[in-house]
Amino acid sequence: MFAQPQKPQNVQMALMTRGKGQKPVLKSVHLEVSQSMKDSWGQSAEKSAQERNLVKNITLQMNDRIQNDDSNNDAPFFVSQSTFQQHECQIPTGPRRDHNK
């Protein structure tokens, strides 16, 4: 009738540490994993997969839009370099005027 609590299972995992010369070293660790921890990991993995799929879909939609714009022969907008060239300016000589008057 009553569900008995499940015994935690031992899971072998790797812990990354830094060894001599700052090189990564993997050490195996045995952990007891309860059902709630497994559920939490599963939910976290599912959420990450959903986020990756969302980013993937957004990227694909953007690529489709770009290809559609290119196929419509829309010429890109170019600004000539002469627009941004600095013109020689002369510094005025003579007494300064007070413009606040």
Protein Blocks (a to p, Z undefined) as FASTA:
>chain_A
ZZcdddddddddddddddehhiacdddddddddfklmmmmmmmmmmmmmmmmmmmmmmmm
mmmmmmmmmmnopacddddfklmpccdddddedjdddfkZZ
